[in-house]
Structures are given as structure tokens and as C-alpha cells.
Amino acid sequence: MESNEEKLQRLEFYQEILLTVMNNAYPFYALIINNELSKSEVEDIYLLCTKLNNELKKQKEEGFVTFLPLLTHFVGMLNYKLEPHETIDALYEQNIYRDLMAELKKIIRNP
């Protein structure tokens, strides 16, 4: 019979395999797991992105052409466990808040 420790080791191994697969298909979810974010911390990221996405839409309607303050806000409010560039890329690749992330990526490329 398998001991609890052996079961845990097996599950950890399976998790490693799943993370390898997820890195390609779901990079943001992989970041969440790799950086051990809690559900609350992830919800905070979604709230931040929703707020900034709404602000982006508003600013575009008002004719703004530069969105550096949105990037500054994102970086300043992003969970300390996450690296901003990596997070922006992961969200973009996973098609989460894609328009916002595309604008943030533009700013990073052309400050």
C-alpha cells in the first residue's frame, strides 16, 4: 500500500508535468501556480486589470494616445510575487485583457 508521503510525491510529480503543459497553453495560470498565489491574490489581479481596462477604454474614447500612467499603475499595484513584464506577456498570450496588455506591451517596447 502506498504511504501518504509516496502519494504526495506522486501528486507533486504529476503537478510538475501539468505545469510543463500549462506553460505553453496557459502561461498566466502557470505563473499563478509557480508563484504560489492565493485565490484572493489572483482576484486582486483581475480587479486591477478590470479597472485599468475600463480606464484604457475611457481614455481612448477621450482621445488619449499615450497610456504610460496605466503601465505605472499596473506595475505599482501588481502583486510583489510577480514580475510585471512576465505577467503582461502571460496575460497577453492567454488572451486575458488582451487589449490592455497589448497597450502595455507597446509602452514597454517603445517607452
The first five atom37 places (N, CA, C, CB, O) and aatype in JSON, in Angstrom:
{
  "aatype": [12, 6, 15, 2, 6, 6, 11, 10, 5, 1, 10, 6, 13, 18, 5, 6, 9, 10, 10, 16, 19, 12, 2, 2, 0, 18, 14, 13, 18, 0, 10, 9, 9, 2, 2, 6, 10, 15, 11, 15, 6, 19, 6, 3, 9, 18, 10, 10, 4, 16, 11, 10, 2, 2, 6, 10, 11, 11, 5, 11, 6, 6, 7, 13, 19, 16, 13, 10, 14, 10, 10, 16, 8, 13, 19, 7, 12, 10, 2, 18, 11, 10, 6, 14, 8, 6, 16, 9, 3, 0, 10, 18, 6, 5, 2, 9, 18, 1, 3, 10, 12, 0, 6, 10, 11, 11, 9, 9, 1, 2, 14],
  "atom_mask": [
    [1, 1, 1, 1, 1],
    [1, 1, 1, 1, 1],
    [1, 1, 1, 1, 1],
    [1, 1, 1, 1, 1],
    [1, 1, 1, 1, 1],
    [1, 1, 1, 1, 1],
    [1, 1, 1, 1, 1],
    [1, 1, 1, 1, 1],
    [1, 1, 1, 1, 1],
    [1, 1, 1, 1, 1],
    [1, 1, 1, 1, 1],
    [1, 1, 1, 1, 1],
    [1, 1, 1, 1, 1],
    [1, 1, 1, 1, 1],
    [1, 1, 1, 1, 1],
    [1, 1, 1, 1, 1],
    [1, 1, 1, 1, 1],
    [1, 1, 1, 1, 1],
    [1, 1, 1, 1, 1],
    [1, 1, 1, 1, 1],
    [1, 1, 1, 1, 1],
    [1, 1, 1, 1, 1],
    [1, 1, 1, 1, 1],
    [1, 1, 1, 1, 1],
    [1, 1, 1, 1, 1],
    [1, 1, 1, 1, 1],
    [1, 1, 1, 1, 1],
    [1, 1, 1, 1, 1],
    [1, 1, 1, 1, 1],
    [1, 1, 1, 1, 1],
    [1, 1, 1, 1, 1],
    [1, 1, 1, 1, 1],
    [1, 1, 1, 1, 1],
    [1, 1, 1, 1, 1],
    [1, 1, 1, 1, 1],
    [1, 1, 1, 1, 1],
    [1, 1, 1, 1, 1],
    [1, 1, 1, 1, 1],
    [1, 1, 1, 1, 1],
    [1, 1, 1, 1, 1],
    [1, 1, 1, 1, 1],
    [1, 1, 1, 1, 1],
    [1, 1, 1, 1, 1],
    [1, 1, 1, 1, 1],
    [1, 1, 1, 1, 1],
    [1, 1, 1, 1, 1],
    [1, 1, 1, 1, 1],
    [1, 1, 1, 1, 1],
    [1, 1, 1, 1, 1],
    [1, 1, 1, 1, 1],
    [1, 1, 1, 1, 1],
    [1, 1, 1, 1, 1],
    [1, 1, 1, 1, 1],
    [1, 1, 1, 1, 1],
    [1, 1, 1, 1, 1],
    [1, 1, 1, 1, 1],
    [1, 1, 1, 1, 1],
    [1, 1, 1, 1, 1],
    [1, 1, 1, 1, 1],
    [1, 1, 1, 1, 1],
    [1, 1, 1, 1, 1],
    [1, 1, 1, 1, 1],
    [1, 1, 1, 0, 1],
    [1, 1, 1, 1, 1],
    [1, 1, 1, 1, 1],
    [1, 1, 1, 1, 1],
    [1, 1, 1, 1, 1],
    [1, 1, 1, 1, 1],
    [1, 1, 1, 1, 1],
    [1, 1, 1, 1, 1],
    [1, 1, 1, 1, 1],
    [1, 1, 1, 1, 1],
    [1, 1, 1, 1, 1],
    [1, 1, 1, 1, 1],
    [1, 1, 1, 1, 1],
    [1, 1, 1, 0, 1],
    [1, 1, 1, 1, 1],
    [1, 1, 1, 1, 1],
    [1, 1, 1, 1, 1],
    [1, 1, 1, 1, 1],
    [1, 1, 1, 1, 1],
    [1, 1, 1, 1, 1],
    [1, 1, 1, 1, 1],
    [1, 1, 1, 1, 1],
    [1, 1, 1, 1, 1],
    [1, 1, 1, 1, 1],
    [1, 1, 1, 1, 1],
    [1, 1, 1, 1, 1],
    [1, 1, 1, 1, 1],
    [1, 1, 1, 1, 1],
    [1, 1, 1, 1, 1],
    [1, 1, 1, 1, 1],
    [1, 1, 1, 1, 1],
    [1, 1, 1, 1, 1],
    [1, 1, 1, 1, 1],
    [1, 1, 1, 1, 1],
    [1, 1, 1, 1, 1],
    [1, 1, 1, 1, 1],
    [1, 1, 1, 1, 1],
    [1, 1, 1, 1, 1],
    [1, 1, 1, 1, 1],
    [1, 1, 1, 1, 1],
    [1, 1, 1, 1, 1],
    [1, 1, 1, 1, 1],
    [1, 1, 1, 1, 1],
    [1, 1, 1, 1, 1],
    [1, 1, 1, 1, 1],
    [1, 1, 1, 1, 1],
    [1, 1, 1, 1, 1],
    [1, 1, 1, 1, 1],
    [1, 1, 1, 1, 1]
  ],
  "atom_positions": [
    [[0.84, -1.18, 0.0], [0.0, 0.0, 0.0], [0.89, 1.25, 0.0], [-0.96, 0.0, 1.22], [1.93, 1.29, 0.66]],
    [[0.47, 2.23, -0.73], [1.22, 3.47, -0.88], [1.05, 4.35, 0.36], [0.75, 4.23, -2.15], [-0.06, 4.56, 0.85]],
    [[2.17, 4.85, 0.87], [2.1, 5.72, 2.04], [1.65, 7.12, 1.63], [3.48, 5.79, 2.76], [1.64, 7.46, 0.45]],
    [[1.28, 7.91, 2.61], [0.87, 9.29, 2.33], [2.0, 10.09, 1.69], [0.4, 9.98, 3.62], [1.77, 10.91, 0.8]],
    [[3.21, 9.85, 2.14], [4.36, 10.56, 1.57], [4.57, 10.17, 0.1], [5.63, 10.27, 2.38], [4.86, 11.02, -0.73]],
    [[4.42, 8.9, -0.2], [4.56, 8.44, -1.58], [3.45, 9.04, -2.46], [4.52, 6.9, -1.65], [3.7, 9.43, -3.6]],
    [[2.25, 9.1, -1.93], [1.14, 9.72, -2.67], [1.43, 11.19, -2.93], [-0.18, 9.56, -1.88], [1.21, 11.69, -4.03]],
    [[1.93, 11.87, -1.92], [2.26, 13.28, -2.06], [3.35, 13.48, -3.11], [2.7, 13.87, -0.72], [3.25, 14.39, -3.94]],
    [[4.36, 12.65, -3.09], [5.44, 12.74, -4.08], [4.91, 12.5, -5.49], [6.55, 11.74, -3.75], [5.31, 13.18, -6.44]],
    [[4.02, 11.54, -5.62], [3.43, 11.23, -6.93], [2.6, 12.42, -7.41], [2.55, 9.96, -6.85], [2.69, 12.81, -8.58]],
    [[1.8, 12.99, -6.53], [0.98, 14.15, -6.9], [1.85, 15.36, -7.26], [0.03, 14.51, -5.76], [1.52, 16.1, -8.19]],
    [[2.93, 15.55, -6.54], [3.84, 16.64, -6.87], [4.46, 16.41, -8.25], [4.94, 16.77, -5.81], [4.64, 17.36, -9.01]],
    [[4.8, 15.17, -8.56], [5.34, 14.84, -9.87], [4.3, 15.12, -10.96], [5.78, 13.36, -9.92], [4.63, 15.71, -11.99]],
    [[3.07, 14.72, -10.74], [2.0, 14.99, -11.7], [1.81, 16.49, -11.89], [0.69, 14.33, -11.25], [1.57, 16.96, -13.0]],
    [[1.9, 17.22, -10.8], [1.76, 18.67, -10.88], [2.87, 19.28, -11.74], [1.78, 19.29, -9.46], [2.62, 20.18, -12.54]],
    [[4.09, 18.79, -11.59], [5.2, 19.27, -12.41], [4.92, 19.03, -13.9], [6.51, 18.57, -12.0], [5.18, 19.9, -14.73]],
    [[4.4, 17.86, -14.21], [4.07, 17.54, -15.6], [2.99, 18.48, -16.11], [3.61, 16.07, -15.73], [3.09, 19.02, -17.22]],
    [[1.95, 18.67, -15.32], [0.86, 19.56, -15.73], [1.35, 21.0, -15.92], [-0.26, 19.54, -14.69], [0.91, 21.69, -16.84]],
    [[2.24, 21.44, -15.06], [2.78, 22.79, -15.2], [3.58, 22.94, -16.48], [3.65, 23.14, -14.0], [3.55, 24.0, -17.11]],
    [[4.29, 21.92, -16.86], [5.04, 21.96, -18.11], [4.09, 22.14, -19.29], [5.88, 20.68, -18.29], [4.36, 22.93, -20.19]],
    [[3.0, 21.43, -19.27], [1.99, 21.55, -20.33], [1.33, 22.93, -20.27], [0.93, 20.44, -20.21], [1.12, 23.57, -21.3]],
    [[1.01, 23.37, -19.07], [0.31, 24.64, -18.89], [1.15, 25.84, -19.31], [-0.09, 24.81, -17.45], [0.61, 26.84, -19.78]],
    [[2.46, 25.75, -19.16], [3.32, 26.88, -19.51], [3.09, 27.31, -20.95], [4.78, 26.52, -19.29], [3.19, 28.5, -21.26]],
    [[2.8, 26.37, -21.82], [2.58, 26.71, -23.22], [1.16, 27.17, -23.49], [2.9, 25.51, -24.1], [0.96, 28.16, -24.19]],
    [[0.19, 26.48, -22.95], [-1.21, 26.78, -23.25], [-1.81, 27.84, -22.32], [-2.03, 25.52, -23.18], [-2.66, 28.63, -22.74]],
    [[-1.38, 27.85, -21.08], [-1.96, 28.74, -20.08], [-0.85, 29.39, -19.24], [-2.94, 27.97, -19.17], [-0.7, 29.08, -18.06]],
    [[-0.09, 30.29, -19.85], [1.07, 30.84, -19.13], [0.7, 31.64, -17.88], [1.85, 31.72, -20.05], [1.46, 31.64, -16.91]],
    [[-0.44, 32.32, -17.89], [-0.8, 33.08, -16.69], [-1.17, 32.14, -15.55], [-1.97, 34.03, -16.98], [-0.78, 32.37, -14.4]],
    [[-1.91, 31.09, -15.85], [-2.26, 30.13, -14.81], [-1.0, 29.46, -14.26], [-3.23, 29.07, -15.36], [-0.9, 29.18, -13.06]],
    [[-0.05, 29.2, -15.14], [1.22, 28.61, -14.69], [1.95, 29.58, -13.75], [2.11, 28.26, -15.9], [2.53, 29.16, -12.76]],
    [[1.91, 30.88, -14.07], [2.52, 31.88, -13.18], [1.87, 31.86, -11.81], [2.41, 33.29, -13.8], [2.54, 31.94, -10.78]],
    [[0.56, 31.74, -11.8], [-0.18, 31.7, -10.54], [0.32, 30.54, -9.67], [-1.7, 31.56, -10.79], [0.6, 30.71, -8.49]],
    [[0.43, 29.39, -10.29], [0.85, 28.2, -9.54], [2.32, 28.29, -9.15], [0.6, 26.94, -10.36], [2.68, 28.04, -8.0]],
    [[3.17, 28.65, -10.1], [4.61, 28.72, -9.82], [4.95, 29.73, -8.74], [5.36, 29.07, -11.09], [5.9, 29.54, -7.98]],
    [[4.17, 30.81, -8.67], [4.44, 31.85, -7.67], [3.57, 31.71, -6.43], [4.22, 33.21, -8.28], [3.58, 32.58, -5.55]],
    [[2.83, 30.61, -6.36], [2.03, 30.27, -5.19], [1.08, 31.38, -4.75], [2.93, 29.9, -4.05], [1.01, 31.73, -3.57]],
    [[0.36, 31.94, -5.72], [-0.6, 32.98, -5.4], [-1.87, 32.37, -4.82], [-0.93, 33.82, -6.64], [-2.3, 31.29, -5.23]],
    [[-2.46, 33.06, -3.89], [-3.73, 32.62, -3.32], [-4.88, 33.05, -4.24], [-3.93, 33.19, -1.89], [-4.69, 33.87, -5.14]],
    [[-6.04, 32.5, -3.99], [-7.22, 32.89, -4.76], [-7.47, 34.39, -4.62], [-8.46, 32.09, -4.3], [-7.8, 35.06, -5.6]],
    [[-7.32, 34.9, -3.42], [-7.53, 36.32, -3.16], [-6.53, 37.18, -3.94], [-7.41, 36.61, -1.66], [-6.89, 38.23, -4.48]],
    [[-5.29, 36.74, -3.99], [-4.27, 37.49, -4.73], [-4.58, 37.51, -6.23], [-2.87, 36.89, -4.48], [-4.36, 38.52, -6.9]],
    [[-5.07, 36.41, -6.74], [-5.43, 36.35, -8.16], [-6.64, 37.24, -8.43], [-5.73, 34.88, -8.59], [-6.69, 37.94, -9.44]],
    [[-7.6, 37.2, -7.53], [-8.78, 38.07, -7.69], [-8.36, 39.54, -7.7], [-9.79, 37.82, -6.55], [-8.92, 40.34, -8.44]],
    [[-7.38, 39.89, -6.88], [-6.87, 41.27, -6.86], [-6.27, 41.65, -8.22], [-5.82, 41.44, -5.75], [-6.43, 42.78, -8.67]],
    [[-5.59, 40.72, -8.84], [-5.0, 40.98, -10.17], [-6.11, 41.22, -11.18], [-4.09, 39.81, -10.62], [-6.04, 42.14, -11.99]],
    [[-7.14, 40.38, -11.14], [-8.26, 40.55, -12.06], [-8.97, 41.89, -11.82], [-9.25, 39.39, -11.92], [-9.36, 42.56, -12.77]],
    [[-9.13, 42.27, -10.57], [-9.76, 43.56, -10.27], [-8.9, 44.71, -10.79], [-9.98, 43.71, -8.75], [-9.42, 45.67, -11.36]],
    [[-7.6, 44.62, -10.59], [-6.68, 45.63, -11.1], [-6.8, 45.74, -12.61], [-5.23, 45.3, -10.69], [-6.9, 46.84, -13.16]],
    [[-6.77, 44.61, -13.28], [-6.85, 44.61, -14.75], [-8.19, 45.13, -15.24], [-6.6, 43.21, -15.29], [-8.25, 45.84, -16.25]],
    [[-9.26, 44.78, -14.56], [-10.58, 45.29, -14.94], [-10.62, 46.8, -14.83], [-11.69, 44.65, -14.06], [-11.1, 47.49, -15.73]],
    [[-10.12, 47.3, -13.73], [-10.08, 48.75, -13.51], [-9.25, 49.44, -14.6], [-9.51, 49.08, -12.12], [-9.69, 50.44, -15.18]],
    [[-8.08, 48.92, -14.87], [-7.21, 49.53, -15.87], [-7.78, 49.37, -17.28], [-5.82, 48.92, -15.81], [-7.62, 50.27, -18.11]],
    [[-8.42, 48.26, -17.54], [-9.04, 48.05, -18.85], [-10.16, 49.06, -19.08], [-9.58, 46.61, -18.97], [-10.28, 49.62, -20.17]],
    [[-10.96, 49.29, -18.06], [-12.03, 50.3, -18.16], [-11.44, 51.69, -18.35], [-12.92, 50.27, -16.91], [-11.96, 52.49, -19.13]],
    [[-10.37, 51.97, -17.65], [-9.71, 53.27, -17.78], [-9.11, 53.43, -19.18], [-8.6, 53.43, -16.71], [-9.17, 54.51, -19.77]],
    [[-8.55, 52.37, -19.72], [-8.0, 52.4, -21.07], [-9.09, 52.75, -22.08], [-7.35, 51.05, -21.43], [-8.91, 53.61, -22.94]],
    [[-10.22, 52.08, -21.98], [-11.34, 52.35, -22.89], [-11.78, 53.81, -22.78], [-12.53, 51.41, -22.59], [-12.01, 54.48, -23.78]],
    [[-11.9, 54.28, -21.55], [-12.31, 55.67, -21.31], [-11.31, 56.65, -21.93], [-12.46, 55.93, -19.8], [-11.69, 57.61, -22.59]],
    [[-10.04, 56.39, -21.69], [-9.01, 57.29, -22.22], [-8.97, 57.26, -23.74], [-7.64, 56.9, -21.65], [-8.76, 58.3, -24.37]],
    [[-9.17, 56.11, -24.34], [-9.2, 56.03, -25.8], [-10.37, 56.83, -26.35], [-9.29, 54.56, -26.27], [-10.24, 57.53, -27.36]],
    [[-11.52, 56.73, -25.7], [-12.7, 57.49, -26.13], [-12.45, 58.99, -26.02], [-13.92, 57.1, -25.29], [-12.98, 59.77, -26.81]],
    [[-11.65, 59.39, -25.04], [-11.34, 60.8, -24.84], [-10.18, 61.28, -25.72], [-11.01, 61.04, -23.38], [-9.82, 62.45, -25.68]],
    [[-9.61, 60.37, -26.51], [-8.58, 60.76, -27.45], [-7.15, 60.66, -26.94], [0.0, 0.0, 0.0], [-6.24, 61.17, -27.58]],
    [[-6.95, 60.03, -25.82], [-5.59, 59.85, -25.31], [-4.8, 59.0, -26.3], [-5.59, 59.19, -23.89], [-5.35, 58.12, -26.95]],
    [[-3.51, 59.28, -26.4], [-2.66, 58.5, -27.29], [-1.52, 57.8, -26.55], [-2.1, 59.38, -28.39], [-0.86, 56.93, -27.11]],
    [[-1.29, 58.18, -25.32], [-0.26, 57.53, -24.52], [-0.89, 57.04, -23.22], [0.92, 58.5, -24.24], [-1.74, 57.69, -22.63]],
    [[-0.43, 55.88, -22.8], [-1.05, 55.24, -21.65], [-0.02, 54.83, -20.6], [-1.84, 54.02, -22.1], [-0.23, 53.87, -19.85]],
    [[1.08, 55.56, -20.55], [2.14, 55.26, -19.58], [1.63, 55.24, -18.14], [3.25, 56.28, -19.72], [2.06, 54.37, -17.37]],
    [[0.74, 56.14, -17.74], [0.23, 56.07, -16.36], [-0.46, 54.73, -16.04], [-0.73, 57.21, -16.11], [-0.44, 54.28, -14.89]],
    [[-1.07, 54.12, -17.04], [-1.71, 52.82, -16.81], [-0.66, 51.75, -16.52], [-2.57, 52.41, -18.02], [-0.84, 50.9, -15.64]],
    [[0.43, 51.8, -17.26], [1.52, 50.85, -17.0], [2.11, 51.08, -15.61], [2.63, 50.98, -18.08], [2.36, 50.13, -14.87]],
    [[2.32, 52.33, -15.28], [2.86, 52.67, -13.96], [1.94, 52.15, -12.85], [3.05, 54.2, -13.83], [2.41, 51.59, -11.86]],
    [[0.65, 52.34, -13.03], [-0.32, 51.86, -12.05], [-0.28, 50.33, -11.95], [-1.75, 52.34, -12.41], [-0.29, 49.77, -10.86]],
    [[-0.24, 49.68, -13.11], [-0.2, 48.22, -13.14], [1.02, 47.69, -12.38], [-0.19, 47.71, -14.59], [0.9, 46.81, -11.53]],
    [[2.17, 48.24, -12.71], [3.41, 47.78, -12.07], [3.38, 48.06, -10.57], [4.64, 48.47, -12.72], [3.8, 47.23, -9.77]],
    [[2.88, 49.22, -10.2], [2.85, 49.59, -8.79], [1.89, 48.77, -7.95], [0.0, 0.0, 0.0], [2.11, 48.56, -6.76]],
    [[0.83, 48.3, -8.57], [-0.2, 47.58, -7.83], [-0.12, 46.06, -8.01], [-1.56, 48.06, -8.25], [-0.82, 45.31, -7.32]],
    [[0.71, 45.61, -8.92], [0.83, 44.17, -9.17], [1.41, 43.48, -7.95], [1.71, 43.9, -10.41], [2.27, 44.02, -7.26]],
    [[0.93, 42.3, -7.7], [1.41, 41.51, -6.56], [2.93, 41.39, -6.61], [0.76, 40.11, -6.56], [3.52, 41.15, -7.67]],
    [[3.56, 41.56, -5.47], [5.02, 41.55, -5.38], [5.64, 40.22, -5.81], [5.45, 41.86, -3.97], [6.83, 40.16, -6.12]],
    [[4.85, 39.16, -5.83], [5.37, 37.85, -6.22], [5.57, 37.72, -7.73], [4.44, 36.76, -5.73], [6.24, 36.81, -8.21]],
    [[4.97, 38.65, -8.48], [5.0, 38.56, -9.94], [5.9, 39.63, -10.54], [3.6, 38.69, -10.5], [5.99, 40.75, -10.04]],
    [[6.56, 39.26, -11.62], [7.38, 40.19, -12.38], [6.48, 40.82, -13.45], [8.64, 39.47, -13.03], [5.82, 40.1, -14.19]],
    [[6.44, 42.15, -13.54], [5.49, 42.82, -14.43], [5.58, 42.4, -15.91], [5.7, 44.28, -14.35], [4.56, 42.08, -16.51]],
    [[6.78, 42.39, -16.49], [6.89, 42.04, -17.91], [6.39, 40.63, -18.18], [8.34, 42.18, -18.39], [5.65, 40.38, -19.13]],
    [[6.8, 39.71, -17.34], [6.4, 38.32, -17.49], [4.88, 38.17, -17.34], [7.12, 37.43, -16.46], [4.25, 37.4, -18.06]],
    [[4.31, 38.91, -16.41], [2.87, 38.85, -16.18], [2.1, 39.42, -17.37], [2.5, 39.61, -14.91], [1.11, 38.84, -17.81]],
    [[2.56, 40.55, -17.88], [1.91, 41.16, -19.05], [1.96, 40.19, -20.23], [2.6, 42.5, -19.42], [0.95, 39.98, -20.9]],
    [[3.12, 39.61, -20.47], [3.25, 38.66, -21.58], [2.33, 37.45, -21.38], [4.7, 38.19, -21.71], [1.69, 36.99, -22.32]],
    [[2.28, 36.94, -20.16], [1.45, 35.76, -19.88], [-0.03, 36.07, -20.06], [1.71, 35.25, -18.45], [-0.76, 35.28, -20.66]],
    [[-0.47, 37.2, -19.55], [-1.87, 37.59, -19.73], [-2.2, 37.78, -21.21], [-2.18, 38.89, -18.94], [-3.25, 37.35, -21.68]],
    [[-1.3, 38.43, -21.92], [-1.5, 38.65, -23.36], [-1.59, 37.32, -24.1], [-0.35, 39.51, -23.93], [-2.51, 37.11, -24.89]],
    [[-0.64, 36.44, -23.85], [-0.6, 35.15, -24.55], [-1.82, 34.29, -24.23], [0.66, 34.4, -24.19], [-2.28, 33.52, -25.07]],
    [[-2.34, 34.43, -23.04], [-3.51, 33.64, -22.65], [-4.81, 34.35, -23.02], [-3.48, 33.36, -21.14], [-5.9, 33.86, -22.73]],
    [[-4.68, 35.5, -23.66], [-5.84, 36.25, -24.15], [-6.72, 36.77, -23.02], [-6.66, 35.38, -25.08], [-7.95, 36.78, -23.13]],
    [[-6.09, 37.19, -21.94], [-6.79, 37.78, -20.81], [-6.47, 39.27, -20.82], [-6.38, 37.11, -19.44], [-5.31, 39.66, -20.75]],
    [[-7.5, 40.1, -20.9], [-7.32, 41.55, -21.0], [-6.34, 41.88, -22.13], [-6.82, 42.14, -19.65], [-5.42, 42.67, -21.96]],
    [[-6.56, 41.25, -23.26], [-5.6, 41.33, -24.37], [-5.37, 42.76, -24.86], [-6.07, 40.46, -25.52], [-4.23, 43.15, -25.12]],
    [[-6.43, 43.55, -25.0], [-6.26, 44.93, -25.48], [-5.4, 45.74, -24.52], [-7.62, 45.61, -25.67], [-4.5, 46.47, -24.94]],
    [[-5.68, 45.61, -23.24], [-4.89, 46.32, -22.23], [-3.44, 45.85, -22.27], [-5.49, 46.1, -20.83], [-2.52, 46.67, -22.26]],
    [[-3.25, 44.55, -22.3], [-1.88, 44.02, -22.3], [-1.13, 44.41, -23.57], [-1.9, 42.49, -22.16], [0.08, 44.64, -23.53]],
    [[-1.84, 44.5, -24.69], [-1.2, 44.93, -25.94], [-0.69, 46.37, -25.8], [-2.19, 44.82, -27.13], [0.41, 46.69, -26.24]],
    [[-1.49, 47.22, -25.19], [-1.06, 48.61, -24.98], [0.13, 48.68, -24.03], [-2.22, 49.46, -24.43], [1.07, 49.44, -24.25]],
    [[0.09, 47.89, -22.97], [1.2, 47.89, -22.02], [2.47, 47.36, -22.67], [0.85, 47.05, -20.78], [3.57, 47.86, -22.4]],
    [[2.33, 46.35, -23.52], [3.49, 45.81, -24.24], [4.08, 46.86, -25.18], [3.09, 44.55, -25.04], [5.31, 46.96, -25.3]],
    [[3.23, 47.64, -25.83], [3.72, 48.72, -26.72], [4.56, 49.72, -25.95], [2.53, 49.43, -27.41], [5.61, 50.16, -26.41]],
    [[4.08, 50.08, -24.77], [4.8, 51.06, -23.95], [6.16, 50.51, -23.54], [3.97, 51.44, -22.7], [7.16, 51.23, -23.55]],
    [[6.19, 49.26, -23.18], [7.44, 48.64, -22.75], [8.44, 48.6, -23.91], [7.19, 47.21, -22.21], [9.63, 48.85, -23.73]],
    [[7.94, 48.29, -25.1], [8.82, 48.23, -26.28], [9.3, 49.61, -26.71], [8.09, 47.57, -27.44], [10.45, 49.76, -27.12]],
    [[8.43, 50.61, -26.6], [8.73, 51.97, -27.06], [8.42, 52.99, -25.98], [7.94, 52.3, -28.35], [7.43, 53.72, -26.08]],
    [[9.24, 53.06, -24.95], [8.93, 53.98, -23.84], [8.9, 55.44, -24.22], [9.91, 53.79, -22.74], [8.65, 56.3, -23.37]]
  ]
}
